[in-house]
C-alpha cells in the first residue's frame, strides 16, 4: 500500500480516543517507498504506542497490564491471569501471524490485506489516481 498509515490511522485514533490503548509493531526499512518514519509518526500522532520489534511491543503490553512488581519471578512478562480485561489483536498482513495467535487461544481478527495491484507500484499509483478522482 502506498500509505498504510493514511488508511489505518483514523481507526487507531477512534480506538485511542475511546480509551482503548493501541500497541503496534511497524516493520520496514528506510528504503521502503512508504517512508517508514512517516508511517510511524502518523500512527504515533493517532495515539498508538509504536515499536519496531515483537519484544518491545510485548514489553509495553506487559507494563500496561501488570502493576509494577507483579511479574512472576523469573518471567519477563506478566502471568496471563493478572490481566484485568480482554486483550485482542488485529492482524493486518501476513495471515501466519494471525494463525499463531489463534492457535494459542488469543482473541484475534485477521484483516486480509494485500497490496493494491499485487504490489506493482506503477499500477498502484494509477489506482490511487483513479480513487482520488472518483
C-alpha positions as CSV (number, residue, x, y, z in Angstrom):
1,X,0.0,0.0,0.0
2,X,1.4,3.4,-0.8
3,X,0.4,4.8,2.6
4,X,-0.9,2.3,5.1
5,X,-0.9,4.8,7.9
6,X,-3.3,7.0,6.0
7,X,-5.8,4.1,5.8
8,X,-5.4,2.8,9.3
9,X,-4.6,5.9,11.5
10,X,-8.2,7.1,11.6
11,X,-9.3,3.8,13.1
12,X,-6.4,3.9,15.6
13,X,-7.4,7.4,16.6
14,X,-11.0,6.3,17.1
15,X,-9.8,3.5,19.4
16,X,-7.4,5.6,21.4
17,X,-9.8,8.5,21.8
18,X,-12.3,6.0,23.1
19,X,-9.9,4.8,25.8
20,X,-8.7,1.7,24.1
21,X,-4.8,1.5,24.1
22,X,-3.2,0.6,20.9
23,X,0.2,-1.0,20.7
24,X,1.6,-1.5,17.2
25,X,4.6,-3.1,15.6
26,X,5.6,-1.4,12.4
27,X,8.3,-3.1,10.3
28,X,10.1,-1.8,7.3
29,X,13.3,-0.2,6.0
30,X,14.3,3.3,5.2
31,X,14.3,2.3,1.6
32,X,10.6,1.3,1.5
33,X,8.5,3.6,-0.7
34,X,6.0,4.2,2.1
35,X,8.6,6.2,4.2
36,X,8.9,4.2,7.4
37,X,9.4,7.3,9.6
38,X,6.3,8.9,8.2
39,X,4.3,5.8,8.9
40,X,5.5,5.6,12.4
41,X,4.9,9.3,13.1
42,X,1.3,9.0,11.7
43,X,0.4,6.1,14.0
44,X,2.0,7.9,17.0
45,X,0.0,11.0,16.3
46,X,-3.1,8.9,16.2
47,X,-2.3,7.8,19.7
48,X,-0.6,4.4,19.2
49,X,2.5,3.2,21.0
50,X,4.6,2.1,18.1
51,X,7.5,-0.3,18.3
52,X,9.9,-2.0,15.8
53,X,10.2,-5.4,17.4
54,X,7.9,-8.0,19.0
55,X,9.9,-7.9,22.3
56,X,9.5,-4.1,22.6
57,X,5.7,-4.3,21.9
58,X,5.1,-7.2,24.3
59,X,7.1,-5.5,27.0
60,X,4.9,-2.4,26.6
61,X,1.8,-4.5,26.8
62,X,3.2,-6.2,29.9
63,X,3.8,-2.8,31.5
64,X,0.2,-1.8,30.7
65,X,-1.5,-4.8,32.2
66,X,0.8,-5.6,35.1
67,X,1.3,-3.2,38.0
68,X,5.0,-2.8,39.0
69,X,6.3,-5.7,40.9
70,X,3.6,-8.1,39.8
71,X,5.7,-10.2,37.4
72,X,6.2,-13.8,38.4
73,X,9.7,-14.5,39.5
74,X,11.9,-15.4,36.5
75,X,9.4,-14.2,33.9
76,X,9.8,-11.1,31.9
77,X,6.1,-10.9,31.1
78,X,3.1,-11.0,33.4
79,X,1.1,-14.0,34.3
80,X,-1.9,-14.0,31.9
81,X,-4.3,-14.2,34.9
82,X,-3.1,-10.8,36.0
83,X,-4.8,-9.2,33.0
84,X,-7.9,-7.3,34.2
85,X,-9.6,-7.2,30.8
86,X,-9.5,-9.0,27.5
87,X,-6.6,-8.4,25.1
88,X,-7.2,-8.6,21.4
89,X,-5.1,-8.4,18.3
90,X,-5.9,-7.1,14.9
91,X,-3.5,-8.6,12.4
92,X,-3.0,-6.7,9.1
93,X,-1.0,-8.5,6.5
94,X,0.6,-12.0,6.9
95,X,-2.1,-14.5,7.9
96,X,0.5,-16.7,9.6
97,X,0.7,-14.1,12.5
98,X,-3.0,-14.4,13.0
99,X,-2.9,-18.2,12.8
100,X,-0.2,-18.3,15.5
101,X,-2.3,-16.1,17.8
102,X,-5.5,-18.2,17.2
103,X,-3.6,-21.4,17.8
104,X,-2.6,-20.0,21.2
105,X,-6.3,-19.2,22.0
106,X,-5.8,-15.5,21.7
107,X,-8.7,-13.3,20.6
108,X,-7.7,-12.0,17.2
109,X,-9.1,-10.7,13.9
110,X,-7.3,-11.0,10.6
111,X,-7.6,-8.3,8.0
112,X,-6.9,-9.9,4.6
113,X,-4.9,-7.0,3.3
114,X,-2.9,-7.3,0.2
115,X,-1.0,-4.6,-1.6
116,X,-3.1,-2.9,-4.3
117,X,-2.4,-4.2,-7.8
118,X,-0.4,-7.1,-6.4
119,X,2.3,-4.8,-5.2
120,X,3.0,-3.3,-8.6
121,X,3.9,0.3,-7.7
122,X,3.1,1.7,-11.2
123,X,-0.4,0.1,-11.2
124,X,-1.0,1.0,-7.6
125,X,-0.2,4.7,-8.5
126,X,-2.8,4.5,-11.3
127,X,-5.4,3.0,-8.9
128,X,-4.7,5.8,-6.4
129,X,-5.2,8.5,-9.0
130,X,-8.5,6.8,-10.0
131,X,-9.6,6.7,-6.4
132,X,-8.8,10.3,-5.8
133,X,-10.6,11.5,-8.9
134,X,-13.8,9.5,-8.1
